[in-house]
Amino acid sequence: MWSPLPYYDAIYLSPHLDDAVLSCGGHIFQTTQNSRSVLIVTVTAGDAPRAVSSFAQQQHQQWALDVSPIAARRAEDAAACRIVGADWLHWSLVDCIYRHDPVTGEPFYIGDDAIFGKVASADIGMMAHLVASITTMPTCGTLFVPLAIGNHVDHQLTRISAEYVFATNNPPTQLVYYEDYPYAARPDERVAILSRSGLHPQTVALSAAAIQARFDAICAYTSQIATLFGSTEQLYNQLIHFIAATGGERYWHSA
């Protein structure tokens, strides 16, 4: 079992076991091809509890992963990271679909309206755990975090927690935001976040090899293809269209 390096040129905080590669796979590939080190840290990579809500069970069925679903997803992520040349680190925090009120036992999030809505007030303790985890990461030159386009609660918590730790931190660590794909392909979702962000864009052009690597790496998340895209053919068409419209991959800076 390998251990992370003490320093990386870039670290990508990924709320789930796919977000960084989905959103940034081309840039990550180009970075590692230029002999620069990249670490992808997945925030919610902890195993599902034995008893889960009916909504979580539905998610497992959609993924076709009824047995050890998160272990299977960690394996998918490792395969994707190898394709883009990045190291990976899986934290033990659990996905929002598994989190519940410690007093009542009731799940915080049941249904898409909940997971793409406001962070539950009783779930704010997740931020404390996440902040503590972020402070233990290897140091890096640039930390990439999600804009939280789409408003998924785990994306919101990842962004807020990273800002809490790093936004007032002086260089050498620079905080850069990435557009959460595929949610970023929806103009209304993107505008809703960026209109109040005060951030400035930078577009990274992608080589043909980088586009292919991003597509191949996304395909490694076999359990997610049908839910997110319908098929690999639809994924390819949607991804190529989005990259062409964007001019590559777009990142956002505070100055």
C-alpha positions as CSV (number, residue, x, y, z in Angstrom):
1,M,0.0,0.0,0.0
2,W,1.5,3.3,-1.1
3,S,1.5,6.4,1.0
4,P,0.8,10.0,-0.2
5,L,3.7,12.3,-0.8
6,P,4.3,15.1,1.7
7,Y,3.9,17.7,-1.0
8,Y,1.9,17.8,-4.3
9,D,1.9,20.4,-7.0
10,A,-1.9,20.1,-7.1
11,I,-4.5,18.5,-4.9
12,Y,-8.1,18.1,-6.0
13,L,-10.8,17.8,-3.4
14,S,-13.5,15.5,-4.8
15,P,-16.8,15.4,-2.8
16,H,-17.5,11.9,-4.2
17,L,-15.7,9.0,-5.9
18,D,-15.9,10.6,-9.4
19,D,-16.3,14.4,-9.1
20,A,-12.7,15.5,-9.7
21,V,-12.1,13.2,-12.7
22,L,-15.6,14.1,-14.1
23,S,-14.8,17.8,-13.9
24,C,-11.1,18.1,-14.3
25,G,-9.8,14.9,-15.9
26,G,-8.2,16.6,-18.9
27,H,-6.3,19.1,-16.9
28,I,-5.2,16.5,-14.4
29,F,-3.8,14.3,-17.2
30,Q,-1.9,17.2,-18.8
31,T,-0.5,18.2,-15.4
32,T,0.8,14.7,-14.6
33,Q,2.1,14.3,-18.2
34,N,4.3,17.4,-17.5
35,S,5.9,15.5,-14.6
36,R,3.9,17.5,-11.9
37,S,2.4,15.6,-9.0
38,V,-1.4,15.5,-8.4
39,L,-3.4,14.0,-5.6
40,I,-7.1,13.4,-5.8
41,V,-8.7,13.4,-2.3
42,T,-12.2,11.9,-2.1
43,V,-14.1,13.3,0.8
44,T,-17.0,10.8,1.2
45,A,-15.4,7.5,0.5
46,G,-16.4,5.7,3.7
47,D,-18.3,2.5,3.6
48,A,-22.1,2.5,3.8
49,P,-23.6,1.4,7.1
50,R,-25.4,-1.9,7.2
51,A,-28.8,-0.3,7.6
52,V,-29.5,2.4,5.0
53,S,-32.6,4.3,3.9
54,S,-34.8,3.2,1.1
55,F,-33.5,6.2,-0.9
56,A,-29.9,4.9,-0.4
57,Q,-31.0,1.4,-1.4
58,Q,-32.4,2.9,-4.6
59,Q,-29.1,4.5,-5.3
60,H,-27.3,1.1,-4.9
61,Q,-29.8,-0.5,-7.3
62,Q,-29.2,2.2,-9.9
63,W,-25.4,1.6,-9.5
64,A,-26.0,-2.2,-9.8
65,L,-23.8,-2.4,-6.6
66,D,-25.9,-4.0,-3.9
67,V,-22.9,-5.7,-2.2
68,S,-20.1,-3.6,-0.8
69,P,-21.1,-0.6,-3.0
70,I,-18.5,1.9,-1.8
71,A,-15.6,-0.6,-1.9
72,A,-16.6,-1.2,-5.6
73,R,-16.7,2.6,-6.2
74,R,-13.3,3.1,-4.5
75,A,-11.9,0.5,-7.0
76,E,-13.5,2.4,-9.9
77,D,-11.9,5.6,-8.6
78,A,-8.4,4.0,-8.3
79,A,-8.7,2.8,-11.9
80,A,-9.7,6.3,-13.1
81,C,-6.9,8.0,-11.2
82,R,-4.4,5.7,-12.8
83,I,-5.6,6.7,-16.2
84,V,-5.1,10.4,-15.6
85,G,-1.8,9.7,-13.7
86,A,-2.9,11.0,-10.3
87,D,-2.4,9.6,-6.8
88,W,-5.5,9.1,-4.7
89,L,-6.6,9.3,-1.1
90,H,-10.0,8.1,0.2
91,W,-11.3,9.5,3.4
92,S,-13.7,7.6,5.7
93,L,-16.5,10.2,5.8
94,V,-19.7,8.9,4.4
95,D,-21.9,10.2,1.5
96,C,-24.9,12.3,2.5
97,I,-27.3,9.5,1.6
98,Y,-26.0,7.6,4.6
99,R,-25.9,10.4,7.2
100,H,-28.6,10.5,9.8
101,D,-29.6,12.3,13.0
102,P,-27.7,10.7,15.8
103,V,-30.6,11.3,18.2
104,T,-33.6,10.2,16.1
105,G,-31.8,8.0,13.6
106,E,-33.7,9.7,10.8
107,P,-31.8,10.2,7.6
108,F,-30.9,13.8,6.7
109,Y,-31.5,13.5,3.0
110,I,-34.2,11.4,1.3
111,G,-34.7,12.2,-2.4
112,D,-33.0,14.4,-5.0
113,D,-34.7,17.5,-3.7
114,A,-33.0,17.0,-0.4
115,I,-29.5,16.2,-1.6
116,F,-29.6,19.1,-4.1
117,G,-31.0,21.5,-1.5
118,K,-29.9,23.1,1.8
119,V,-27.5,21.5,4.1
120,A,-29.5,20.0,7.0
121,S,-29.0,22.1,10.2
122,A,-28.3,18.9,12.2
123,D,-25.7,17.8,9.6
124,I,-23.5,20.8,10.1
125,G,-21.2,18.7,12.3
126,M,-20.0,17.1,9.0
127,M,-18.2,20.4,8.3
128,A,-16.2,20.1,11.5
129,H,-15.1,16.6,10.5
130,L,-14.3,17.8,7.0
131,V,-12.3,20.8,8.2
132,A,-10.3,18.5,10.6
133,S,-9.6,16.2,7.7
134,I,-8.5,19.0,5.3
135,T,-5.9,20.2,7.9
136,T,-4.2,16.7,7.7
137,M,-3.7,16.7,3.9
138,P,-0.3,16.9,2.4
139,T,0.7,20.4,1.5
140,C,0.3,21.6,-2.1
141,G,0.9,24.5,-4.4
142,T,-2.7,24.6,-5.7
143,L,-5.9,23.3,-4.1
144,F,-8.8,22.7,-6.5
145,V,-12.3,22.7,-4.9
146,P,-15.8,22.4,-6.4
147,L,-17.8,25.5,-7.1
148,A,-20.8,23.5,-6.0
149,I,-22.7,24.0,-9.2
150,G,-25.8,21.9,-8.9
151,N,-26.0,22.6,-5.2
152,H,-25.3,19.1,-4.0
153,V,-25.0,19.2,-0.2
154,D,-21.6,17.4,-0.2
155,H,-20.3,19.7,-2.8
156,Q,-21.4,22.7,-0.7
157,L,-19.8,21.3,2.4
158,T,-16.5,20.6,0.6
159,R,-16.3,24.1,-0.8
160,I,-17.3,25.8,2.5
161,S,-14.8,23.7,4.5
162,A,-11.9,24.3,2.1
163,E,-12.6,28.0,2.2
164,Y,-12.7,28.0,6.0
165,V,-9.2,26.4,6.0
166,F,-7.5,28.0,3.0
167,A,-9.3,31.2,1.8
168,T,-7.4,33.4,4.2
169,N,-4.2,31.4,3.8
170,N,-1.4,33.2,2.0
171,P,0.6,31.5,-0.8
172,P,2.2,29.0,-1.4
173,T,-1.3,27.3,-1.4
174,Q,-3.6,28.8,-4.0
175,L,-7.3,28.1,-3.9
176,V,-8.9,27.4,-7.4
177,Y,-12.5,26.4,-8.1
178,Y,-13.6,23.9,-10.7
179,E,-16.9,23.6,-12.5
180,D,-18.8,20.5,-11.2
181,Y,-19.5,18.4,-14.2
182,P,-22.1,17.3,-15.4
183,Y,-24.1,19.9,-13.5
184,A,-22.0,22.7,-15.1
185,A,-23.4,21.7,-18.5
186,R,-26.7,23.2,-17.3
187,P,-26.5,27.0,-17.9
188,D,-29.0,27.9,-15.3
189,E,-27.1,25.9,-12.6
190,R,-23.8,27.5,-13.6
191,V,-25.1,31.1,-13.7
192,A,-26.8,30.7,-10.3
193,I,-23.5,30.0,-8.6
194,L,-21.2,32.3,-10.6
195,S,-23.4,35.3,-10.6
196,R,-22.7,35.8,-6.9
197,S,-19.2,34.4,-6.7
198,G,-17.0,37.4,-7.6
199,L,-14.5,35.0,-9.2
200,H,-12.6,35.3,-12.5
201,P,-12.4,32.5,-15.2
202,Q,-9.4,30.9,-16.7
203,T,-9.8,28.4,-19.5
204,V,-7.3,25.5,-19.9
205,A,-7.2,24.2,-23.5
206,L,-7.1,20.4,-23.7
207,S,-5.1,18.3,-26.2
208,A,-6.8,15.4,-28.0
209,A,-4.9,13.0,-25.7
210,A,-6.2,14.9,-22.6
211,I,-9.8,14.7,-23.9
212,Q,-9.5,11.0,-24.5
213,A,-7.9,10.5,-21.1
214,R,-10.8,12.3,-19.4
215,F,-13.3,10.3,-21.3
216,D,-11.5,7.0,-20.6
217,A,-11.2,7.8,-16.9
218,I,-14.9,8.7,-16.6
219,C,-15.7,5.4,-18.2
220,A,-13.9,3.7,-15.4
221,Y,-16.8,4.7,-13.1
222,T,-18.9,1.9,-14.6
223,S,-21.6,2.2,-11.9
224,Q,-22.3,5.8,-12.6
225,I,-22.6,5.9,-16.4
226,A,-26.2,5.0,-16.7
227,T,-27.4,7.3,-14.0
228,L,-25.4,10.3,-15.1
229,F,-25.3,9.9,-18.9
230,G,-27.4,7.0,-20.0
231,S,-24.6,5.3,-21.9
232,T,-21.0,5.7,-22.8
233,E,-22.0,6.9,-26.3
234,Q,-24.1,9.6,-24.7
235,L,-21.3,10.5,-22.3
236,Y,-18.9,11.0,-25.2
237,N,-21.3,13.2,-27.2
238,Q,-22.2,15.3,-24.1
239,L,-18.6,15.6,-23.0
240,I,-17.2,16.6,-26.4
241,H,-20.0,19.2,-26.8
242,F,-19.3,20.7,-23.4
243,I,-15.6,20.9,-23.9
244,A,-16.0,22.5,-27.3
245,A,-18.5,25.1,-25.9
246,T,-16.2,25.8,-23.0
247,G,-13.0,25.9,-24.9
248,G,-11.5,23.2,-22.7
249,E,-11.9,23.1,-18.9
250,R,-12.7,26.3,-17.1
251,Y,-11.4,27.2,-13.6
252,W,-12.2,30.2,-11.4
253,H,-9.9,32.3,-9.2
254,S,-10.6,35.0,-6.6
255,A,-8.1,37.4,-8.3
